[in-house]
Amino acid sequence: MNQKKAQIIILRIVRNKYVITFLIFYFWLFFFDQHSVWERIGNEDTIESLEKEKAYFIEKIETDKNRIHELKTNRKNLEKFAREQYLMKKKGEDIFIMIEE
């Protein structure tokens, strides 16, 4: 008797138009909407890669700030940087570029 009552209750719930509508709506949101599970997984992967990229650029900014400070405060370092990076030279000097392999 209890099993029949349970089956009747389940049939009433399943045949209810509001329950059916809710289940269809939930299924649609879960799989096909722009905020679906698949989109969330993709967004999490994107966020993770962007966080790594952010950390890399923050580190690079700090090293560049330190280098700029060093170049602004030390005249010899500025001259060395100009000679190495931009191949600048004084009048009458010859520059030989040596490529290491």
C-alpha positions as CSV (number, residue, x, y, z in Angstrom):
1,M,0.0,0.0,0.0
2,N,2.8,2.4,0.8
3,Q,4.5,1.7,-2.5
4,K,1.4,2.5,-4.4
5,K,0.9,5.8,-2.5
6,A,4.5,6.7,-3.3
7,Q,4.0,5.9,-7.0
8,I,0.9,8.1,-7.1
9,I,2.6,11.0,-5.4
10,I,5.6,10.7,-7.8
11,L,3.2,10.6,-10.8
12,R,1.4,13.7,-9.6
13,I,4.7,15.5,-9.2
14,V,5.9,14.4,-12.6
15,R,2.7,15.3,-14.4
16,N,2.6,18.7,-12.7
17,K,3.1,21.4,-15.4
18,Y,5.1,23.6,-13.1
19,V,7.6,20.8,-12.2
20,I,8.0,19.9,-15.9
21,T,8.6,23.6,-16.8
22,F,11.1,24.0,-14.0
23,L,13.0,20.9,-15.1
24,I,13.1,22.0,-18.7
25,F,14.2,25.5,-17.6
26,Y,16.9,24.1,-15.3
27,F,18.2,21.7,-18.0
28,W,18.4,24.6,-20.5
29,L,20.3,26.8,-18.0
30,F,22.7,24.0,-17.0
31,F,23.7,23.0,-20.5
32,F,22.8,25.6,-23.2
33,D,22.7,29.0,-21.6
34,Q,25.7,31.4,-21.8
35,H,26.3,30.8,-18.1
36,S,26.3,27.0,-18.5
37,V,28.7,24.6,-16.8
38,W,30.9,24.4,-19.9
39,E,31.3,28.2,-20.0
40,R,32.2,28.3,-16.3
41,I,34.9,25.7,-16.8
42,G,36.3,27.6,-19.8
43,N,36.2,30.8,-17.8
44,E,38.0,29.3,-14.9
45,D,40.8,28.1,-17.2
46,T,41.0,31.6,-18.7
47,I,41.1,33.2,-15.2
48,E,43.9,30.9,-14.2
49,S,46.1,31.7,-17.3
50,L,45.4,35.4,-16.8
51,E,46.5,35.2,-13.2
52,K,49.8,33.6,-14.2
53,E,50.3,36.3,-16.8
54,K,49.5,39.0,-14.3
55,A,52.1,37.6,-11.9
56,Y,54.7,37.5,-14.7
57,F,54.0,41.1,-15.6
58,I,54.1,42.4,-12.0
59,E,57.5,40.7,-11.6
60,K,58.7,42.3,-14.8
61,I,57.5,45.7,-13.8
62,E,59.4,45.5,-10.5
63,T,62.6,44.5,-12.3
64,D,62.2,47.3,-14.8
65,K,61.5,49.8,-12.0
66,N,64.7,48.7,-10.2
67,R,66.7,49.0,-13.5
68,I,65.3,52.5,-14.2
69,H,66.2,53.6,-10.7
70,E,69.7,52.2,-11.1
71,L,70.1,53.9,-14.5
72,K,68.9,57.3,-13.1
73,T,71.2,57.2,-10.0
74,N,74.4,55.8,-11.5
75,R,76.1,57.5,-14.4
76,K,78.4,54.6,-15.2
77,N,75.5,52.1,-15.4
78,L,73.6,54.5,-17.8
79,E,76.7,54.7,-20.1
80,K,77.1,50.9,-20.0
81,F,73.4,50.4,-20.8
82,A,73.5,52.9,-23.7
83,R,76.6,51.2,-25.1
84,E,75.3,47.7,-24.8
85,Q,71.6,48.2,-25.8
86,Y,71.8,51.0,-28.4
87,L,75.4,50.5,-29.6
88,M,76.3,54.1,-28.8
89,K,79.9,55.2,-28.9
90,K,82.1,58.2,-28.3
91,K,83.8,60.1,-31.1
92,G,86.8,58.2,-32.5
93,E,85.8,54.9,-31.0
94,D,85.2,51.7,-32.9
95,I,82.7,49.1,-31.8
96,F,83.2,45.4,-32.3
97,I,80.1,43.3,-31.8
98,M,80.9,39.8,-30.6
99,I,78.2,37.2,-30.9
100,E,78.4,34.3,-28.5
101,E,77.1,31.0,-29.6
